[in-house]
Amino acid sequence: MNQYAELAKQKWSIAQQLPWMKLVHLFTLRMFRGGDSDSNEIGATVGAILVLLAMPGVLVSLLLLDEYGSLVRFLQGKGAFDPFVAPIPDEYFFIVLSMAVCGAILIWRWDALFPDQRDYQNLVHLPIPIGRIFLANLTSIVVFTVTVIVVINIASAILFPVAVLGSEGTAQDFFQFAFGHAVTMFATSFFAALAVFAVLGTLLSILPYRAFRPVSLVVKFFLALVFLVLLATSGTVPAILDRKDYAGSLVDFFPSVWMLGLAQTLWHRHSSLFISEMSWRAARVSAVLFLLSAATYWLGFRKSFLRIPEIAERGLISSRQSHAGFIFTRIGAMGASNAVRACNRFVIQTLFRSASHVQLMLTAVALSLIAVAKLTDNVYAAHTAAQMTAARNALFSIPFIVGFLFAASLRVAFEIPVDIRANWTFRFWLDPTKQESRSIARRIMYMLCLPWLLPLTAIYAIWLWGWIDGLLHLLFSGTCMLLLIEVLILKYRKVPFTCAFPTYKSRSPLVLALYVLGFVFFGSYLPALEASALAERWDMLWFVPVLGAIYVGLRTFRKEMLQMDKLVIFEEGDGI
C-alpha cells in the first residue's frame, strides 16, 4: 500500500512540473490573490479567505441548533414538527445566503479571471499555443468556482440537517433531507456563478473595451444590489409563500424561489403545480445560463487576451474618467500645504478611476440603499401605533448606518494599493515627523462623507420630526460622525493607496470583529439612545459631556503615543 502511495506521489510531483499544470497553478493563485501575485489581498492567505467564506454557513447553522432541539422546544411549549415543512423559512435563508455569498465573491474576483498584462508579457514569448492557455485558464476558473461553492456550502450541508433532524424523524428522513438540502445549496451557488459569468461574459464579448470598463462597474453594482435584495427579503418571501396567495406575484421571478421549489421536489414533500413549475424553471434557466456562459467565455477570453497590448499602450483610464474628482480635489486643496495638496489630488483621482476602489465604494452604496429601503419598508408595514412608533424611531439610525458604511469603506480602501507601486514621490514630499498622513485621510473622509450626508439628514429629519428635533438629530449624528472618523484614523500613518497590502496577522479576525461590533453600536445602539433622549429634549444635554470626553480622550491618546508610532510609513504596515 505504501508503494502505491509513494508511486502516486511521484507521479503527482512529475505532473506538477508540466507546463499546463504550471499555468493552472498560476491562474488559480491569481484568482485568489488578485492580479498581483506578490500581494496577499489585504494580507489574507488563501486559507484565511476560505475560512471567511465558510463562516456565514457555520454561524447560521450553529444558531439554528437550539431552534429545532427537542429540549428547547419542550421548554418553549412546542410539540413535534414536520421536518420537511417547518424548516422552509430557514432553507430559503440558506438559499439566498449561498447565492449572495457566491455571487459577491465572483463579482469581486471578476477582473482576475482572465490573464492580465503581466501574464501576457510572461507567456507570449513562450512556445505555448493560445488553446492551451485557454484550457488552463478554464480549468483554473472551474477549480476556483468549485472551491468557492464547496467552502460556502459544506458547513450548512452537514450542520443544518443535524440541527433539524438530530432529535426528530428517522434515518431515512435524515438522509433524504440532507440530500435535498445539499443538492439545493450546491445548485444555488452554481446558478449564481453562472448568472455572473453569463452577464459579465456577454458584456465582455459584445462591448469594446472603452465601454466595457464603465458599463461593467454599473452592471456589477446592480448584480450586487440584486443579491442584497434577495438577502434582505429572506424573511418576507417565505411569509408570502405561506399565505397561498402568491399566484402571479413577483416572487415567481425570484431565482431563490425556484431553488426552494427544487428543494421541496427533492424532498418529495409537495403536491403543488407551483412548486413543480419553480423546480423545472430552475433547471431550464440554469441550462440556458450554462450554454450562454460557455459561448461567451471563449469569445471573452480571446478578446481580453488579444487586447492586452492595446491596453498597455493607451492606458487603463480615459481622460474623462481621470477628471471625475476635479471638484473634490479643489475643495481638498483649501488651506493645505503643497505636499498635502499633492497627496490629496492623488487620493481623489485614485478613488474615482481605480476599478477596485470604485467597486468597494459601490458596495457601500448598495448596502446603504438596502438598509434605507428596509427601514422605510418597516414604517409602511406597521399596523399598530406601537409598531409605527418603533419603526419611526428606527429611522434615526439612517445617517448612522450610511455614515458608518461609507467611512469604514474609505478606511479599508486606504489599505488597497494602486496597481502601479511607486511611492518615492511621497517619500520626497512628506516630512515623516509631521503626521500629515492622518490629515490627508481626515480631509478625504470629510469631503466624501459629510457634504452630502449632513444635508440629506437635515432634510429628512426636519420633514419627519420638525425643526427642533430635526436639528438636534443633525447635530448629534454629525458630531458622532466626526468622532467616528477620528477613531478610524486614530493610528493611521500611511499615505492612502501607496503601501503594499498589510500582512495577515493573528489579530486580523479581531479587527474584523471590531468593525462588526462598531457597526452594531454605531448603527443601532446610538440611534436608540438618541430616540430615547429626544422624548425629553433636555436629556440630549447629557451627550455633550460624554462626546466631549471621548474627543479629549482621543487627543490624549494621540499625544501619548510613542514618537516611532507617529512617523509616516511607506512600507507594509501592521494592518487596518
Summary of the structure (lengths in Angstrom):
residues: 576
radius of gyration: 26.4
end to end distance: 49.4
largest distance: 83.2
contacts: 1756
relative contact order: 0.08
helix: 77%
strand: 0%
